[in-house]
């Protein structure tokens, strides 16, 4: 959608009050009327014209208003052109030509700050309060792109123009309408408006805007009504949905899709990585097995060092995560510290891959070059990659994609589903859900809603 051409408001406008026509002058001209009236107007200057409201008088007044505005807009010659007696414009008011003694030009009002300038200033203040990945991906990425009217295409890895940029526009209510039409998800759009509302409030407190009404507060300030999350809902067609059948608001698609591999499929995938003749896939095999055996998030496994593995206490300490998008180690998603009790199969894996000369701060899982893994590289090994040469595309399948093609597993699921598989198998085996909630950093309600109720026919003890 293209931005609308918004005509500037006239600096001298005509209006009618009780059947009599009058002028309303922009506050830009208050210095002029301070000289003419001997005092500054408290608001915009208004002036009765002594003309009854009629079609002819409207034409006369509007023509005069245009000529007055044109004369006053000439920054160099306005004092010569402008006639304070208004006779030049076919009108007569109380002023005389001698009354006008203003020596300096009428000052131009300072332009309103642009949305982009407000956002950049806001980011400098907001960045220390945010997780590095949240700042880089959401605030400095998705949200900034939306303000610039850009839409990221995951397939082509390029940004396209959505024709509704507000970055260079001055703050006003019309920018809100343009942002509403940007094709980003509803959840991200709501977060963007909330951030814009906060940015405007901060700007206003610093006296950097003349606007008195926050153009983002209506959308950004809306809060969701709190309802009973265990209450059934009714669709428009009358279908009744139980609480666990209602889709949640998780913005991460891989978190929202909590399907799982079966135990047999899990073992087939692990075996395929260990049996690969490709060095990269073989190197990733212990990492893939670890993800299936712990249910931890990929970034948590990437950041794991040997001093986090407490063989003497049979525990793994998880408190950090590696974010490849910003190439930094940060806190876990929920900023928690978890203790994961090693069971024999997991302990054997870690003992098997630990080098004899391993140092406490060495990474547990590394690529062939000794550096940390990241989600993009694991995704390529898992799913595959497409290479374009001229007009021809060549697809090189990953381990899991190849297993699906060969009919060895039922469907393709992303690497993140290793986590969902662990939680699902554990929940269905009858383990204590509070314990499972603690070691996987997921609340009990989510386990009940998504990992147990997803398949009511699943038999227990399938682990």
N, C-alpha and C positions, 0 to 999 in steps of 0.2 A: 504494500500500500504506500503510495507516495504521500509526502507531507503536503498538507493543505496550504495554499497561499493565503496567509492571514493579513488582511489590509491593516495598516497602522491606524490607530485611532486619531481623529482630527484634533489638532491643538486648539482650534476655535470651533465650537459646535453650537448649533441652534436647538433650542427646545422651547416648549410652550408651557406656561403656567397660568392657570385661571384665564385662559383665552388670550393671553398676551405673550408675544415672542420675546426671547431673551438669548443672550450669548452666555456660554460657559467657556472660560479660558483655562488652558492647562496650567498647573502649578508652576510650570517652567516660567510663566510670565509674571509670577508674584513680585519679583523685583521691580518690574515696570509699574505695577499698580501701587507699590509702596511709595514710588515717587509721585504718581498722579493723585493718589488719595491721601498721602501723608502718613499712611500706616500700611503694614503688610497684611494681606488677606490671611485669615486663619485657615482657610481651605482654598479650593479653587475659586477664582474670582467669577462672579456672575454679574450680568448687566442687563437690565430691562431696556428694551428698544422703543417702547411706546408704540408698538405696532400691534394691531389686533390680528388674531390668527385668521389668515385667509390664504388661498392658494398663491395670489400675487405677492403678498407680504412674505410668505415662506421663501419664494424664489428670490426676492430682494435680500432677505436676511442671509440666506445660504450663499448667495453670490458675494455679499459683503464679507462673510466669514472666510471664504476662500481667499479673497484679495488681502484681507488683514493678515491671515496666516502666511501668505506668500511674502508680503512685505516684511513681516517680523522674522521670517526664516532666512533672510539675506543677512548673514552675520556681519558683513562689512558695511552695508548701506542702509540697514534697517531704520536708523534714526532719520535719514533723509526721506526714505520711502513711506514710512509709517506716519499717518495723519491722526494725532490724538483727538482732533475735533470730530472725526468720523465723517466729515462732510464729503471727503474724497470718495467715501464708500456709499454715498447716498443716504446717510443717516446723520442725526444731530444729537450729541450728548453734551454733558456739562463741561468737558475738558476744553482747555484752550491750548493752542500750539506752544505758548510760552511755558506751560506747565511741565513740559518734557525736558528735563535737564540731565538725564541719565547719561553719563559719559562712557561707561563700559558696555560692551556688548552683553546681551542677555545670555547668561551662561547656559551651555548645553547640559541637560541632566546626564548624570553618569549612567552608562548602560547597565542593565541588570546582569549579574554574573551568569555565565553559561552553566548548563547542566554538567558538562565535562569538567570545568574548573572546580565546581562544587565537589564533584566526585573525587578528583585527584587530591584535593585538600582533605577530604574525608578519609581517604585511604591512608594518608600519612598518619592520621590520628588513630585509625581503626586497626592498622596492621599489628601493632604489639598485642592487641587483645585477642587475636585470632590464631588458630592453629595454622602452621605454615601452608599445609595443603588446602585448607579452607580458604585462606587468603588468595593463594595463587590460582586455584582452580575456579572458585566461585566468584570472589569479589574482584580480583584482578583479571579474571578470565570470562566466565559466563556472563556476569552482570555488566562488566565493562563492554563486552561485545554487544550486548543487548542495547546499551545506550548508544553505541556507535552504529546500530542497525545491522550488525553482522550476525550471520547464522553459520555455525560450524557444521560442515559436512563430514561425518566420520568416515565415509567411504572414500572420498577424494582427499581428505585431510586439508581442505581449503575452506576459507570463510567467504560466504557470498553476501551480497548486499540485499537486505530485505526492504530497502527504500523507506524505512521509517526511523532514521537516525535522529536522536535528539541531542547528541553530544555537543554540537556547536550552537544550539538554540538557547536563548536566554530563558531563565526560569519563568514559567507562567503555567496556567492551568492547562493550556492546550498540549503541553508535552506529555501530560498524563494519558491523554487519549492515544497518542502515538505509541507509547510504551505498552499500553494495553493490547495493541494489535501485534506486538512482536511475537513470533512463533516459538517461544520457549515454553517449557512445561508450566502448568498452573502452580505447582509447588515452588519452583524457582522464581516465578513472576511475583508470587506473594512475598517471598523473602527479599526480592529486589525492591519492591515498594516499601517494605518495612525498613530496609537500609536507607533508601532515599528519604524517607520520612525522618529518620534519625539524623541524616546528613543535613537536611534543611533546618531542623530544630537547632542543631549546633551552629549552622551558618547564621541563623536569626539571632541567636544569643550573642554572637560576635558583632552584630550590627552590620553584616556584609550584604544584606538584602533589604530592599524596600517593601517586599511583599509582606503583608500582614497575615495572610491565610496560607497555611501549608498545603501546597497542591497535591501532596502525596499522603496526607494523613487519613483521608477517607478510606483509601485502599489499604495503606500500610497499617492503619490502626485497627482494622477489623480483626476480631479474635473469634475463634471457633467456639461455638456453644459446647459446653461440656455435657456429654450425655453418658448414660449407662453403657459402658463398652460391652457388657454381656447381654444387652437387650437385642432381640431380634429386630430386623428391619423388613420393610415391605417394598418391593420394586413397583414401578409404575404399572406393570402388567399383573400385579397381585401376588407375585412370587414371594414367599416368605423365606428370608435367609437367616440362618442361625448366626450367632456372633462370630464364629470361627470361619464362616463362609464369606464374610464381608472383606473386600480387599483393603489392606492397610495403606497408610500414606507414605511408606518408605520410598524415598526418591531414587535410591540406587536399584537399578533394574535387577542386578544379580542378587541383591539381598531380598528383593521382593519375590523373586522366583525361587522358591525353596524346594523345588523338586530334588530328588536324590537318586544316586545310583544304587543298585542293589549290592549286597555284600559280594556276590559273585562278580558283578561288573567292576566293582572296586578292585578286586584282586586281579582281574584281567588287565585293567589299565596299568596297575603297578608292575605287573609282569611284563607288559609290552614295553614300558620305559626301560626296564632292566635288560630286556632282550634286544633293544634297538642296536643297529650297527652304525648309527649316527652319533658321533662323540657328544654333541650338545645334548641330545635326548638322554643318552646314557648318564651324563653328568647330572642331569636334573632328576634322575630316578629316586635317589634318597630323599630329595626335597618333596617330590610328589607323594611318596610313601608317608613321610612325616605329616603332610597336610591331611591325608586321609586318616592317619592314626591319632591326630590331636584335635582336628576341627578348628585350629587357630587360623586367623586371617593370614593371607599371603605375606603382607608387609611385616607381620610379627615374626614369621619364619625367616624372612630376608635379613632382619636385624639381629637375629639370635647369635650370641657369641658363647664360647665355651664356658665362660665364667657364669653364664645363666643356667648351665646344666649342672645340677648338684647331685652327682652320683652317690655321694655319701648319705644324702638324705632322700635319695630317690625322687627328686623334684626338679621341675623346670620352672624357672622364674620368668614370667612374661610381663614386660612393662614398657617396651618400646617397639617402634614400627619404622620400617624404611619406606619412604615415599619416593618412588622413581621419578615422579613428575617434577619434584623440586630437588631431587638428589640429596635428601636430608633424612636423618634419623630423628623421629619425633615421638611423642607419647602415643599410646594406643588409641583406638577410636574413641573409647569411653574414658581415656586418661586414668585407667585403673592398673593395679598390679595384681597378677594372678599367679597362684601356685598350682602347677599341673603335676599330679602324682604319676610317676612313670609306672606302667605295667610291663610285664616281661617282654612282650613283642616290641614295644617302643624302646625300652632300655637296650635290648639287643641291637636294634637299628643304630642307636647313637654310639654304642660301644664299637660296633663294626666300622663306622665311618670316621671315628675320631683318629686323627693322625698321631703318631707317637710323639711328634715334636709340637703338638698343638699348644699355643699360648692362650692365656685367659681371654684376651681381647680379639682373638682370631674369630672370624665368622664361621659358623657351623656349616652353612651351605654357600658354596661359591661357584661361579662359572669356571670354565677351563682356564681363564686368565687370572683367576684368583679374586676377581671383583664380585661385588654383590649382585644378586639377581634382581630383576624388577618385573612388574606385572606384564609389561609389553612383551618381554622376551619369553616368559613362561607361556603367554597366550600363543605366540608363534609356534613354539614346540608342541603345544597342546592341539591347536586348531590348524595351523599351517599358515602359509602366506601366498599372496598373489603377486606376480611380477608381470608388468606390462612392457612388451617390446614391440614398438610400432603400434599396429592395430590389433595385435594378438596378446591375449592374457594367458599366462601360465600359472596354474595353481599347484602348489606343493603341499600336500596334506600333512597335517600333524599327526601325532600318535593317536589321539582320541578320534579325530575325523576318520582316519583310516580304519579304526576298529568298527565304527558305525557303517562305513562303506562295505566292509567285509562281513557285516551281519553278526559280529561277535558281541556287540552290546546293542541295546534297544534304541538309544537315541543319543544325540549330542547334548552335553551340558558343559558349561564353562568351568575353568579351574576353580572358581569360587564355590562350585558345588561339591568340592571335596569337603568343605566345611559343613555344608548342609547334609552330606552323606553321613559324616561322623555323628552329628547331633541326632539325625533321624534314627540311625541304627542303635545308638545308645538309649534314646528315649523309648524306643519300642522294645528294648531288651529288659526294661523294668528298672533301670537305675533310678536313684533318687533324683528328682527333677531339680531340687534346690542345689544339690551338689553339681549337677550338669550345668545349671545356670551360672554358677560361680566359676567353673573352670573354662567355660566358653564365652563368658561375658554376654549372655543373652538372657532376658527375663523369662520367668516361668510361664507367663501368659503367652508369650510368643511361641514357646515350645509346645504348649497345649494347642494353640490355634493352628500353627503351621507344620509342626513336625509330627504330631500325633494324629490330629484330625484330618490331615491330608489324605490318608489312606486308612479308613476305618477297618478294612479287611486284613490289614497286615498282622501277622502272627507275632507274639512276643518272643523274646530271646533270639532274635535274628541278628546276632553279632558274633 
